[in-house]
Amino acid sequence: MPGRQLSNANRNSTELDMHLHLTHDDGVRARFMIDLKRRVNLGMGAEIRARSESTHEPALARTLGHPLSVKSKTDRKALIDVLEQTHVYKAWACMTYISQGMMWEIVDGVLDHDLDRLQKAFDFYKTNPNKIGSLKLNPNLKVPKNILNTEIHRQPGGFCYETHADDITSGARYNGGGLMYSAGKGRKPVAGKSGGDWVAEQVHKLYPDFAPKKILEIGCGTGRNTTAYPKAYPGAEVHAIDCAAGLLRFAHAYAECNGAPIHFAQMDATALDYPDESFDMVVSHILGHETTQRGLPKWVSESWRVLKPGGVMFHLDVTTQPGFLKLADLVMNDWQVRFNGEPFWMGWADADLKAIMRDIGIPEDALFAEHMGTGGPMGQWFCHGARKPKTWSSKVKRAA
Ligand SMILES: C[S@@+](CC[C@H](N)C(=O)[O-])C[C@H]1O[C@@H](n2cnc3c(N)ncnc32)[C@H](O)[C@@H]1O
C-alpha cells in the first residue's frame, strides 16, 4: 500500500500512533482504487490530451477562425463543449467521479474499525502533562463559508464535520483520502520527507543566509507538512493555524506523536489574530487552490503583515496555471470544479499572484511567483512569496 501514513495493522502498530491502520482487505480495496485512479488520471487523461491536440483543437480553431489560446476562457469553454461529446472524455468523467467516491468509502471502511483507537490516541495527547506543543481552538470563530459549507474533494461532511467535542474524524478522513488521492495521481512519497522539508530546501536555495526563529504555517490542515519545520530549523518556535477544528485536533496529536513541538490554533488566515511583524517565516501548503478569489489576496496580505523585516513568506500550491497546463487539462480541471468538489481550482489557476503581491505593496524586486521543482518524487509546485526588506518600515494595513 503506497503512502507514508497508512500502515498495515499487523506490522509494528501501536495504540498511540496517528496512522490509519489498514486490514488486509482495506489494503486490497485501496490498491485497486489507486490503480484505477492511475489508469484514469494518467492513462485516460493522456489520451484525451493527445486526441484533443491532434484532432479536436485544430478542428475547433478552423471553426472559430483563430488559433486557440490557453489563456482565453472563451476558447476553453468552446473546447469543453467539443470534448464533452467524445466517448473517452465521458468515460474519464464517469470513472473520475466513481473512483473519488470509492476512495472515501474505503477511508470510511478503515475508520469503521480504527476511529475509536485514533480518538483515544488524540485524548491521550490532548491531556498528556508532558506534551511539547499546544492546541487552541476557538469555538466562536466565523469559519469562512467556502470551508464550512463545501465538501472539498467531496470529503464526506467536509473539513468542519464533527459530531461531538474532540471529534477528529475530519482529520482522519483528510489524511487517509489525501494519501490515496496523491498515490492515484502517480505521486510517490519519499520516506521521511514531506512538503515541509521541500519548502525548507527551496527557502535555503533562495536565501542561504536565512535562519528563522519563529515560523507560522497558515492553512496547516492535519499538520502533515508542519512537523518538518521544527526539524529543519532546530530551536525555532513553530506555530500553525487552520480554520477547521477537526483537522487541527488531528494535527496536534500527529505532531505530539512525532515529537514535533508545534503550537496549533484555530484562526481564519484572512484575518490572523497575530500582531504585525510577529514571524520570521510564513508558509502555506496547497492553501491557495482552496480559497476564494476574494479570500486569496486577503491571506497573502495577512501573511505579509505578520512578517518581520528580513522575514520570508513562501507559499506552495498546485501547478494548474494555463500555459503550464495544456488546454485539454484545463478543460478536465474545469470539470473537476463543476463535479468533483474542487470549486476553487480555476480561480487559483487564473490568479495573478505577482499582481496580488504588488497591490499589497510588496516591492517588485522582493517577490517571486514561479514553478519550482524537478517533477521528481517531491513533485513540481507553483510557489509564490517574498522577502520583506530588512529596512521595511511602512506597515501594511490589515486587509479590509
Ligand atoms: C488542501 S488543504 C491543505 C492542508 C495542509 N496544508 C496540507 O498540505 O495537507 C487546505 C487547508 O486550508 C484551510 N483553509 C482554507 N481557507 C482557510 C482560511 N481562510 N483560514 C484558515 N484555514 C483555511 C482548510 O481548512 C484546509 O485545511
The ligand as a Tripos MOL2 file, in Angstrom:
@<TRIPOS>MOLECULE
LIG
   27    29     1     0     0
SMALL
NO_CHARGES

@<TRIPOS>ATOM
      1 C1         -5.8010   21.4380    0.7960 C.3       1 LIG1
      2 S1         -5.8800   21.7580    2.4790 S.3       1 LIG1
      3 C2         -4.1280   21.7320    2.8440 C.3       1 LIG1
      4 C3         -3.8560   21.3460    4.2570 C.3       1 LIG1
      5 C4         -2.3700   21.1550    4.5510 C.3       1 LIG1
      6 N1         -1.6410   22.3880    4.3570 N.3       1 LIG1
      7 C5         -1.7880   20.0390    3.7170 C.2       1 LIG1
      8 O1         -0.8500   20.3020    2.9530 O.co2     1 LIG1
      9 O2         -2.2650   18.9170    3.8410 O.co2     1 LIG1
     10 C6         -6.2600   23.4880    2.6320 C.3       1 LIG1
     11 C7         -6.4170   23.8620    4.0940 C.3       1 LIG1
     12 O3         -6.6340   25.2560    4.1640 O.3       1 LIG1
     13 C8         -7.5720   25.5030    5.1800 C.3       1 LIG1
     14 N2         -8.1600   26.8170    4.9270 N.ar      1 LIG1
     15 C9         -8.8000   27.2480    3.8110 C.ar      1 LIG1
     16 N3         -9.1780   28.5270    3.9600 N.ar      1 LIG1
     17 C10        -8.7470   28.9150    5.1910 C.ar      1 LIG1
     18 C11        -8.8310   30.1260    5.9200 C.ar      1 LIG1
     19 N4         -9.4330   31.2210    5.4270 N.pl3     1 LIG1
     20 N5         -8.2970   30.1600    7.1510 N.ar      1 LIG1
     21 C12        -7.6690   29.0890    7.6790 C.ar      1 LIG1
     22 N6         -7.5660   27.9200    7.0360 N.ar      1 LIG1
     23 C13        -8.0980   27.8320    5.8020 C.ar      1 LIG1
     24 C14        -8.5540   24.3450    5.0680 C.3       1 LIG1
     25 O4         -9.2900   24.1630    6.2510 O.3       1 LIG1
     26 C15        -7.5950   23.1940    4.7770 C.3       1 LIG1
     27 O5         -7.1340   22.6020    5.9340 O.3       1 LIG1
@<TRIPOS>BOND
     1     1     2 1
     2     2     3 1
     3     2    10 1
     4     3     4 1
     5     4     5 1
     6     5     6 1
     7     5     7 1
     8     7     8 2
     9     7     9 1
    10    10    11 1
    11    11    12 1
    12    11    26 1
    13    12    13 1
    14    13    14 1
    15    13    24 1
    16    14    15 ar
    17    14    23 ar
    18    15    16 ar
    19    16    17 ar
    20    17    18 ar
    21    17    23 ar
    22    18    19 1
    23    18    20 ar
    24    20    21 ar
    25    21    22 ar
    26    22    23 ar
    27    24    25 1
    28    24    26 1
    29    26    27 1
@<TRIPOS>SUBSTRUCTURE
     1 LIG1         1 GROUP 0 **** ****
